[in-house]
Amino acid sequence: MKLLKNHWKKIIVGVIALFVLIQLAGGIFFYDLAIKRGPKEFLQNNADLDVADESMDLYLNGDWTSWVADQDFEQLTMTSRDGIELNGYFLPAAKPSGKLVILTHGYLGNAKQMGLFGMFYYQELGYNLFMPDARGHGKSGGTYYGFGWPDRLDLIDWTDLLTGKLGQQTEVVYHGLSMGAATVLMASGEEELPKQVKAIVADSPYGSVYQLFAYQMNRMFHLPAFPLLDSTSLITKLRAGYFFREANSLEAVKHTDVPILYIHGDSDTFVPLKNALELYNSTSSSTELLVVEGANHGESYAKEPGLYREKVGQFLGNIVK
């Protein structure tokens, strides 16, 4: 009988050990797949990211690309709190202005891709313009993607640097797209958010990193979130310094006093509209919501550029002097 018990104990220990090894291996695999810096082939031909041909043409060949190429941006650099060299591009307003917009790009993007929105702020609203490369992107350092969480502190430090450059009376607007939208929302709930931040525009945001990945694991790989996503979160904490559950826009906006404009497409299948609705309903500050009919993820501006600019202009016109 004793030998039989020992035999079963070994089997149980072996099964547990195998389970732990599988989870660790799976966690490392998905960390490398989504978090580690580098090309992400799994997103190619993803139907959830398909946009209309007209939208793609705007993103790739719109007039804004020539405008960006023609501007004499000042390249700024900054060392993050954890020692990463960060890069960004500053363009002073055409006429002296006390207004600054910081434009934060999406996952796998780069700073100058936000020139689509930057041209509007510069030409029509008269803002000073700053576009940073998020850590792990563009010319910024970093070996991983932060999905907004470490980036929120980078954003706050960029804001301090820029208001030091432009003057403490500068009024600052954050405008983010997708991961960039999550970044500005995560920053919004920080106690150390600079007082100069007066308004936020969040285009296609997600509620939390865990929520985003749980949805995508099911949609792309037909896998449940638990326990593999939790294993990936642990690997991410060890390698990149954050857990997925703490990277939470929804929690942050419950503590903000900065007015927020949410923009989302009603046909977004990559980050469904319900994310923006939940954020909108949970925000402690004054909020507005623009839902763009027929727009997929990040496609709202391309689908309704006039409506988009009108809404942003109206929203900011009521807040920023």
MIPA-313224 format. One record per residue: x, y, z of N, C-alpha, C in turn. Coordinates in steps of 0.02 Angstrom, whole numbers, plus 32768, in hexadecimal, padded with zeros to 4 digits. Layout:
<nodes>
XYZXYZXYZ ...
</nodes>
This chain:
<nodes>
80297FC38000800080008000802B803F8000 8061803E8029808D8079802C80AE80867FE9 80C380507FC780E180577F8480B080747F53 807180617F58803D807A7F2B803180C47F36 803180D97F76802881217F868062814A7F6A 809E81307F7380D981537F5A80D781587F0E 80BE81237EEF80B881237EA68088815A7E8F 804F81607EB0801E81937E9E803781DA7EAC 805D81E07EE3807A82217EF280AA82387EBB 80D282087EA2810182197E6C80DB822D7E2D 80A482097E20807C821A7DE4805F82607DEA 8043826F7E26802582B17E31805982E87E2C 809382DE7E4B80C883107E4880E083197DFF 80E482E17DDC80F982E47D9680C7830B7D6B 808682FE7D77805283217D518054836C7D60 805D837E7DA0806183C57DB3809D83E67D93 80D683C37D96811383DE7D79810B83E87D2E 80EC83B77D0C80E183BD7CC480B383F77CB5 807E84007CDD805084387CD48074847A7CDB 809E84807D0E80C384BE7D1980F284CC7CDF 811484997CC7814284A27C8F811D84B77C50 80E384997C4480BB84AB7C0980A584F47C0E 809085097C4A8079854D7C5480B3857F7C4A 80ED856E7C658127859A7C5C813B859F7C13 813C85667BF1814D85657BAA811A858D7B82 80DA85837B9280A685A97B7080AA85F37B7E 80B986047BBC80C0864A7BCE80F9866C7BA9 813286497BA4816B86637B7F815A866A7B34 813786397B1A8123863B7AD380F886787AC5 80C586837AEE809786BC7AE180B886FF7AF3 80E786FF7B22810D873C7B2E8135874F7AF0 8158871E7AD4817F872C7A978151873F7A5D 811687227A5C80E7872E7A2580CC87767A27 80BA878F7A62809787CF7A6680BD88077A89 80E687F77ABA8105882B7AE5814C883B7ACF 8173880A7ABE81B988157AAB81BD883F7A6B 81EB886E7A6B81F3889A7A318205887279F3 81E6888379BC81F58861797D81B7885D7952 81BF884679148186883F78E68153880D7901 8114881978F280DE87EF790B80B787D278D0 80D1879B78B680B3877E787A806D87637887 805D875478C6801B873878D47FE3876A78C7 7FF487AA78C27FC287DD78B47FB687E8786A 7FE387CD78407FDA87D577F97F9C87AE77E1 7F7687CE77B57F3887B0779B7F0487A177D1 7F0887C778087ED787C0783D7E9887E67828 7E6187C278217E2287E078087E0988177837 7E1A881278777E03884578A77E248889789B 7E5A888A78767E7E88C878687E7488E17821 7E4888C077FC7E3A88D677B87E16891977B8 7E2B8946778D7E08898677847DFA898F773A 7DCE89BE772A7DBC89CB76E57DF989E276BD 7DF789D5767C7E2F89E976517E3C8A347655 7E068A5A76597E0D8AA3765D7E308AB8769E 7E218A9476D37E418AA377137E8B8A937710 7E9B8A5976F57EE18A4576F07F088A7676C4 7EE98A8E768F7F0A8ABE76647F198AFF7689 7EEA8B1476B47EF58B5076DC7F2F8B45770C 7F308B0C772D7F658AFE775E7FAA8AFB773E 7FAD8AE177017FEE8AD676E080038B0F76B2 7FD28B3076927FE38B60765D7FC08BA37664 7FA08BB0769D7F7B8BEF76A57FA88C2C76A2 7F8A8C6676997FB08CA476967FDA8CAF76D4 7FC48C94770C7FE78C9D774B802E8C817748 803A8C4E771E807E8C30771B80AF8C6276FE 80998C8876CB80C48CBB76AE80CE8CF476E0 80998D057703809E8D3A773580D18D29776A 80CE8CEC778480FE8CD677B781458CD9779C 814F8CC1775F81928CC0774181AE8D077739 81828D38773081988D7D772481A78DA47764 81938D8A779E819A8DB077DB81E08DA877F9 81F68DDD781882388DDD783882308DCC7882 82248D8C788F821A8D7578D4825C8D7A78FC 82568D8C793A828E8D897968828C8D44798A 82C18D1E798482C38CDC79A382D88CE479EC 82AE8CCC7A1982BB8CCF7A6082C88C897A7B 82F28C857AAD83008C457ACE82F98C4D7B1A 82EA8C157B3982E18C157B8282F08BCF7B9C 830C8BCB7BD783188B8A7BF682DF8B7B7C26 82BF8B427C1E82868B2F7C48829E8B217C8F 826F8B1A7CBC827F8B0E7D0282A58ACD7D0D 829B8A9E7CDE82BE8A5E7CE382F78A587CB1 830E8A917C97834C8A927C7183468A867C27 830A8A8A7C0983028A807BC183068AC37B9D 832D8AC57B6783328B027B3F82F58B097B12 82D18B3F7B1B82938B4C7AF6829C8B847AC4 82758B827A8F827C8BB17A5882388BCF7A46 82398C0E7A3181FB8C2E7A1C82098C6979EE 81D38C8479D081DA8CB9799F81AE8CF479B2 81CC8D2F79B681AA8D6B79CA81A68D9D7990 816C8DBC798881638DEF7955813F8E2A7975 81608E647978813F8E9F799581068EB77968 80D48ED37987809B8EED796180B18F237930 808C8F2A78FA809D8F5C78C7809D8FA278E3 80708FAF7913806E8FEE793780758FDE7982 8092900C79A980998FFE79F180588FE67A10 805C8FAF7A3580218F907A50802F8F737A95 7FFE8F777AC180048F597B037FE58F147B05 7FD88EF67ACB7FB78EB57AC77FE78E817AAB 7FE78E467AC980128E0E7AB47FE88DCF7AB1 7FEE8DAA7A7A7FD08D677A7780088D347A74 80018CFF7A9C802E8CC67A9980078C8C7A7C 801F8C727A437FFD8C3E7A1E80208BFB7A28 7FFB8BCA7A4180198B897A517FFE8B537A22 802B8B2F7A02801A8B0079CE80078ABB79E9 7FF38A8F79BB7FDC8A4D79CC80138A1979CB 800089DC79DB802C89A179DD804D8996799A 808F898F799A80B98984795F80BE89C27933 80A389FA794980A88A38792280E68A5F7933 80E68A9E791F811D8ACB793181028B127933 812B8B3E794E81158B82795D80F88BA67921 811D8BA678E981098BD078B180CA8BB8788E 80B48B7B789D80748B647882803A8B8C789E 80458BAD78D780118BD778F5800D8C1A78D3 80368C2578A080328C6278797FEF8C6B7857 7FCA8C35784C7F868C3978317F5C8C67785C 7F638C61789F7F3F8C8C78CD7F668CCC78DB 7FA88CC678DA7FD28D0078E87FC78D3A78B8 7FBC8D2B78787FB08D5F78477F718D867858 7F3E8D64786F7F008D8478837F0B8DB378BE 7F2D8D9A78F17F3A8DC3792C7F658E00791B 7F958DF578F07FC48E2B78DD7FA38E5F78B1 7F828E48787C7F688E77784A7F268E97785F 7EF98E70787D7EB68E89788B7EAD8EA178D3 7ED28E8579027EC88E9879487F018EC17965 7F398EC679407F708EF079567F978ED77992 7F9F8E9779977FC38E7879D0800D8E6F79C2 80368E7479F680788E5579F5806C8E0979F3 809B8DE579D580908D9F79C780CB8D7579E0 80BB8D3E7A0380EF8D0F7A1780D78CC87A0C 81028C9F79EB80F08C5A79DC812A8C2D79F5 81208C087A2B81548BDC7A4481508B957A28 818A8B767A20818D8B2E7A1481868B0B7A57 81548AE07A5F814C8ABA7A9C81888A8B7AA5 81968A797AE281CD8A497AEE81C18A0A7AC5 81F889F27AA781F389B77A7D81DF89C67A35 81D28A067A2681BA8A1979E481E68A4F79C6 81E68A52798382098A88796182528A8C7976 82688AC8798682AE8AD3799A82B88AD279E5 82848AC27A0B828B8ABB7A5382A98A777A63 82CC8A747A9B82E88A347AB182B38A097AD3 82CA89D07AEC829D89A27B0D829589627AE7 8291892B7B0B828D88E87AEC824788CB7AEF 821788F27B0581D388D87B0D81A089107AFF 816188FC7AF7812A892A7AEE810489317B30 80F7896F7B4380D8897B7B85808D897D7B86 806D89807B4C802489827B46800589B97B71 802B89EE7B7D80118A287B9F80258A307BE7 803889F97C08804389FE7C5180858A217C63 80C08A087C4F80FC8A307C5D80FC8A707C34 80DB8A6F7BFB80D88AA97BCF80B48AE47BEF 80878AD77C1E80628B0D7C3E80918B3B7C65 80C38B1C7C8580F48B447CAA81238B687C7B 81348B487C43815C8B6A7C1081378BA87BF7 80F68BA17BEC80CD8BD87BD480CD8C127C06 80C68C027C4580C88C367C79810B8C5A7C7A 81418C347C7281848C537C7281908C7C7C33 81768C677BFA81798C8F7BBE81538CD17BC9 811A8CCC7BEA80F28D087BF681198D3A7C21 81398D217C5581618D4D7C80819A8D6D7C58 81BB8D467C2E81F28D607C0681D88D977BD7 81A08D8C7BB781878DBB7B85816A8DFA7BA4 81488DF47BDD812F8E307BFE81698E597C1B 81A08E377C2C81DC8E5B7C3F81F98E827C04 81F28E657BCA820C8E847B8C81DF8EBD7B75 819D8EB47B79816D8EE47B5E81538F167B91 81588F047BD1813D8F2F7C0681098F0A7C2F 81068F197C6F80DA8EF57C9C80908F067C91 80828F3A7C6B803D8F4D7C5E80218F277C21 804A8EFF7C0180348ED97BC67FFA8EAB7BD7 7FC78EAA7BAD7F8F8E7C7BB57F9A8E417B87 7F958E057BA47FA88DC77B817F6B8D9C7B74 7F698D817B377F378D507B237F5B8D0F7B13 7F418CD77B2B7F588C957B177F278C787AE4 7F428C5F7AAC7F188C3E7A7A7F398BFD7A67 7F198BC67A777F378B847A6B7F0B8B587A40 7F2C8B2B7A1C7F0A8AFC79F07F198AB47A05 7EE68A8C7A137EED8A457A257F1A8A3E7A63 7F558A207A5D7F838A1B7A967F938A607AB0 7F998A917A837FA58AD57A997F6A8AF27AC0 7F2D8ADD7AAE7EF28AF27AD37EF38AD47B19 7F068A957B1E7F0D8A767B607F428A997B89 7F788AAE7B687FAE8AD17B8B7F958B117BAB 7F718B3A7B857F5A8B7A7BA07F268B707BD7 7EFD8B3B7BD07ECB8B2E7C047EEC8B147C44 7F1E8AE97C3D7F428AD17C787F658B0A7C9C 7F7F8B397C767F9F8B747C947F6D8BA07CB7 7F2F8BA17C9F7EFD8BD07CB87EED8BC67D02 7EF68B8A7D1C7EE68B7C7D617F208B837D91 7F5A8B977D787F968B9C7DA37F938BDC7DCC 7FA58BD77E0C7FA68C117E387FD88C457E20 800E8C2E7DFF80428C5C7DE980358C787DA2 7FFA8C6C7D877FEA8C887D467FF48CD47D48 801B8CF07D1B80278D397D1C7FE68D617D18 7FE48D977D3D7FA98DC27D3F7F9A8DE17CFB 7FCC8DE37CCF7FC28E017C8D7F978DD77C5F 7F8D8D977C6F7F648D6B7C447F1B8D7D7C4F 7EFB8D987C1B7EB88DB37C207E838D867C00 7E978D5D7BCF7E658D357BAB7E878CF87B8C 7E5F8CC47B807E788C867B637E488C707B2C 7E658C5B7AF37E3F8C3B7ABE7E588BF37AB7 7E2C8BC37AC17E3E8B7C7AC07E198B5A7A87 7E3E8B487A537E228B2A7A167E2F8ADF7A17 7DFB8AB77A1B7DFE8A6E7A187E258A507A54 7E148A637A927E388A497ACC7E1F8A057AE2 7E4889E27B097E3389A47B297E3189AE7B74 7E0989867B967DFF898E7BDE7E3A89797C07 7E5989417BF77E95892A7C197EBB88FB7BEB 7EFB88F27BF97F2388C57BD07F0B887D7BD8 7EF988697C157EE088257C1F7EA0881A7BF7 7E73884A7BF97E3488467BD47E4188407B89 7E6F88697B707E7F88687B297E9B88247B14 7ECB880A7B3A7EEB87CB7B287EBB87907B31 7E9187927B637E61875C7B6D7E3287577B30 7E1C87907B197DF087927ADE7E1587777AA0 7E53878D7A967E7887797A5B7E8F87307A5E 7E9F87177A9A7EB286D07A9F7E7886A37A8A 7E3C86B77A9E7E0286907A8A7DF386987A40 7DFA86D57A277DE786E379E17E1986C679B0 7E5B86CE79BF7E8E86B979907EA68671799A 7EA6865B79DA7EC3861979E87E9185E87A06 7E5486007A137E1F85D67A307E3585B67A71 7E5785DF7A9A7E6F85C97ADB7E5085F17B13 7E4285D27B4C7E2985F97B867E6286227BA4 7E5086587BC57E8386847BE17EAA86617C19 7E8686417C467EA686207C7F7EB585D77C6F 7EF185BF7C7F7F2685E07CA67F5F85FC7C7A 7F5B85F27C387F9486037C0D7FA2864E7C0D 7F6D86777C0C7F7886BF7C0B7F9786D77C4C 7F8486B77C837FA286C97CC37FEC86B67CC5 7FFE867E7CA68044866B7CA1806B869E7C77 804D86B37C40806D86E67C15807587277C3B 804387387C64804687757C8C808187717CBE 808B87377CDB80C3872E7D0A810687367CE6 810C87187CAB814A871F7C84815487697C72 811E878C7C62812387D37C51813A87FC7C8D 812287EA7CC88137880D7D05818288037D10 819A87C67D0581E187B77D10820D87D97CDC 81F587DE7C9E821F87F87C68821388427C58 81D588587C6281C4889D7C4E81AB88C87C88 819F88A97CC1819088D07CFD814788DE7D0B 811988BE7CE780D288CC7CF580A7888D7CEB 8073888A7D14804088577D0D800988727CDF 7FE988467CBA7FB3885B7C8D7F79887B7CB1 7F6888607CEC7F2D887A7D0F7F3988C07D2B 7F7788D27D3B7F8389157D557F82894A7D1E 7F8D89357CE17F8C89637CA87F43896F7C95 7F22899B7CBA7ED9899E7CB97EC089E67CAE 7EA989F47C727E8C8A357C637E4B8A417C8A 7E248A0C7C907DE38A117CB07DE98A287CF8 7E1A8A0E7D1B7E258A227D607E3E8A6A7D64 7E698A7C7D347E878ABF7D357E538AF67D2C 7E238AEC7CFE7DF38B227CF07DC18B2B7D28 7DBE8AFD7D567D938B057D917DAF8B3A7DC1 7DEE8B4D7DB57E0F8B7B7DE47E268BBB7DC2 7E108BC87D867E288C027D617DF88C3D7D69 7E148C797D637DE98CB57D607DF38CDA7D1E 7E158CB97CEE7E218CD77CAD7DE98CC47C7D 7DCA8CF47C5B7D958CE47C2B7DB08CB77BF3 7D878C867BDE7D9C8C557BAD7D688C4F7B75 7D818C507B387D588C417AFD7D6B8BFC7AE5 7D3B8BCE7AE57D468B8A7ACA7D2D8B887A82 7D558B687A577D428B5E7A117D4B8B147A01 7D198AF679E17D1E8AAE79D37CF28A9E7997 7D088A6E796F7CE08A5679377CB08A20794E 7C738A2179347C4389EE79497C4E89AB7927 7C7D89A978F67C8D896A78D57CD2895078E9 7CEC896879207D2D895479387D29890D7955 7D4A88DE79347D4B8899794D7D8C88877970 7DBE88B3796C7DFE88A6798F7DFA88BD79D7 7DDE88F879E27DCE89117A257D8589277A23 7D5688FC7A347D0F890B7A2B7CF9894B7A4D 7CC589697A327CA989A87A4A7C9989A57A95 7C88896A7AAE7C7589667AF57CAD897D7B23 7CEC897A7B0C7D2389947B347D1A89DE7B40 7D0D8A047B0B7D048A4D7B117CC68A5D7B3A 7C918A377B317C538A447B567C5E8A397BA1 7C828A057BB27C9089F77BF87CBD8A2D7C16 7CEF8A437BF07D1A8A797C077CF28AB97C10 7CC98AC97BDF7CA08B067BE17C748B067C1E 7C558ACE7C2D7C278ACA7C667C4A8AC87CA9 7C8B8ABB7CA97CB18AB57CE87CDA8AF27CF8 7CDE8B217CC97D0B8B5B7CD27CEF8B8C7D04 7D1A8BA27D327D038BCE7D687D008C187D53 7D208C297D1C7D208C6E7D047CE88C777CD0 7CE38CB37CB47CB28CBF7C7E7CCA8C9A7C40 7C9C8C7D7C1B7CAE8C547BE27C7F8C617BA7 7C9A8C537B6C7C718C537B2F7C848C157B07 7C578C007ADC7C618BC37AB57C4C8BCD7A6D 7C788BBB7A3F7C698BBC79F77C6F8B7479DE 7C388B5879C67C398B1679A87C328B1F795D 7C628B0579387C638B0E78EF7C488ACE78CD 7C138AD778A77BF28A9E78877C1F8A807851 7C258A3E78527C498A19781E7C948A1B7824 7CAF8A37785A7CF78A3D78637D128A017889 7D4889E2786F7D6B89AD78927D9F89CC78C0 7DCD89A478D97DFC89BC790C7E2889F478F2 7E268A2D79137E4F8A6679017E3C8A8678BF 7E018A7878A67DED8A8F78637DBD8ACB7865 7DAD8AE378A07D7A8B1778A67D8C8B56787E 7DCA8B6C78837DDE8BA978607DD88BA07814 7DEC8B6677FC7DEA8B5977B47DA28B56779B 7D768B3A77C37D308B3377AF7D0A8B7577B0 7D178B9E77E37CF28BDC77EB7D218C147800 7D4F8C2977D37D818C5B77E67D628C9E77FB 7D2E8CB477D87D0F8CF377E87CED8CF1782D 7CC78CBC78397CA58CB478797CD98CAE78B1 7D0E8C8878A57D438C7E78D77D618CC178EB 7D768CE878B97D968D2878C87D658D5878EA 7D278D5878D37CF58D8478F17CEB8D73793B 7CE58D32794A7CD98D1D798F7D158D2D79BC 7D518D1E79A47D8D8D2C79CC7D948D7779D6 7D8A8D9E79A27D8F8DE679A77D5D8E0379D8 7D1F8DEB79D57CEB8E027A027CFB8DEF7A4B 7D108DB27A557D218D9A7A987D598DC37AB7 7D8E8DCB7A927DC88DF07AAC7DB98E3B7AB2 7D8F8E557A847D7F8E9C7A867D5A8EB07AC5 7D388E817AE57D158E8F7B227D418E8A7B60 7D7F8E727B567DAB8E647B907DEC8E8C7B8D 7E0D8E8A7B557E4F8EA87B4E7E468EF17B37 7E688F1F7B577E618F667B487E7B8F757B02 
</nodes>
